[in-house]
């Protein structure tokens, strides 16, 4: 049984997505004793199913939400600074097709505002391209009616799963206890206050109690379900919407912001690793967020709109899809796309008379660090332990100085393999390389068409809480986010994992089947 050893922590965080991970890191950096629990794997829910952008959001200008844009742009700059190995500048094109004078004026003002709201930015300023320059930058664009484009810069986090892991690695380094595959089954109550939670550890197959002076719930689209036992009012706090993306063969050279011809919605076509992401949809959703899948209508909508913009691009060649559920602050009477992306904090003491607990409602990946800072400010003040946040100044572990040059005793590796390790782990690639020094067999490739090595499996299991094949392949080394989704090598990975974790043959077969079930919803429209 994985255990806290009977301690009472200052802060219990329920939910191991990007916001929960950010809260754990921020609190641990301030010296609070922290425990975090996640019902599945860290970052396995909504966090792993976005467009993978760190951006202010041009469309929020249209909604006159200048404060949200300004805040997100400030966070974009912070993430470029503290996680430069995971968050990268990304140029976008916004094509112009026979624009009216008013539309041109609106866009010009929007671009000026986008720059003005990020005066402290490190990224280049906007630039207007004429038709020839636009087609030179993106030859596959529909040329009919094209008059030019705006180029502007935002940022991309290709592997947001690694952003979650690195926040948790830093939290643990500063004393936090983190536990995945562990579901809250009951809140502990003492005289009108929450004193922690009872947890079912699905890996250790037992229960444990985590006692805490203060509790934060950050379970994203599961929030209403998580806090239902604490509430006396039936109305939900969330409005849930489904977002679907398709991942296709590499189809474009640039990232693009486009408007759907069918319904006018904004969507993105973005280069991602060796592929292209097209997304997203935005439709109301009811039901268990864990059951969300892409429908044929979702996929057809995205393909049709992408084809209109890039008639010759290979959007028929789908690698996989992902579908996630956005947790938005409940707002009625407006369409899904116009619901605010602002988060809110639900104070159970003020609203329900239950002390020592706070819930995070909504929130974006771009804003995760600022949300975490706000939450820990509130919690630490309740605990009379307030100190300023350090999370904007302390770089994440993979961004810290490290010597990745070859050392005596290092194996000779291909340049592509070293580049892969640096892309995934940043400076922490040295930890993986050191494993191969101790056991050269770990330098064996994971897959014939991938640059990963078996040492990554050992690293994930020993140092990054990976317990299942999905943990390793989808949320640690990203092999499961390749076109084959690791189905060509899952048995080999299972052999290594089984040796590390003591699986017998029945358990090994069960784990392989569990992984196949996990990726099956992503592959329903695959042409691979």
Buried (B, 14 or more C-beta within 10 A) or exposed (E): EBEBEEEBBBBBBBBBBBBBBBBBBBBBBBBBBBBBBBBBBBBBBBBBBBBBBBBBBBBBBEBEBBEBBBBBBBBBBBBBBBBBBBBEBBBBBBBBBEBEEEEBEBBEEBBEBBBEBBEEBEBEEBEBBEBEEBBEBBEBBBEEEBEBBBBBBBBBBBBBBBBBBBBBBBBBEBBBBBBBBBBBEEBBBEEEBBBBBBBBBBBBEEEBBBBBBBBBBBBBBBBBEBBEEBBEEEEBBBBBBBBBBBBBBBBBBBBBBBBBEEEEBBBBBBBBBEBBBBBBBBBEBEEEBEEBBBBEEBBEBBBEBBBEBBEEBBBEBBBBBBBBBBBBBBEEEEEBBEBBBBBBBBBBBEEBEBBBBBBBBBBBBBBBBBBBBBBBBBBBEBBEBBEEBBBBEBBBBBBEEBEBEEEEEBBEBEEEBBEBBBBBBBBBBBBBBBBBBEEEEBBEBBBEEBBBBBBBBBBBBEBBBBBBBBBBBBBBBBBBBBBBBBBBBBEBBBBBBBEBBEBEEEBBBEBBEEBBEBBEBBBBBBEE
